[in-house]
Amino acid sequence: MGAELLGPQEAEPDDVVLAWEGVDVIAVRLPQLSESLDHILAAMERRHGMPLRDLDRRTKQSVVRTLEARGAFSVRHGVETVASALGVSRFTVYNYLNREHGSKPE
C-alpha cells in the first residue's frame, strides 16, 4: 500500500508508532489515500498482466467490485481515477456499482 517504515524517533504526529514490550521499535507512515489507490490499481494491473483498460467488460466489473471492497470509492475522486484506469466513463463505473448492489439479495 506504499507505507514507509521509519525509526521511532522520526515519527510525526500522524504516524503509527509500534512498540514491543513497552519500547518503541518502529514507526509506520501511511500514504495519503489517493496514493494508496494508485498502488492498488498498479497491483491489479500486475495481477491481470495487462493495463486495466484492456480488460473485457466482465473483468472490469470484477475489478470495480474488488476496488469497492477495498474502499477505493471513499477516496476523493476515486470514481474518476478508477474510470480513467479502466478506460470507461464515471457513469459506467456507477453502473457497475449499481448493478452489483441491485443484484444482492436482501
Secondary structure by P-SEA (a helix, b strand, c coil): cbbbbbccccccccbbbbbccccccbbbbbccaaaaaaaaaaaaaaaaccccccccaaaaaaaaaaaaaaccccccaaaaaaaaaacccaaaaaaaaaaaaaaccc
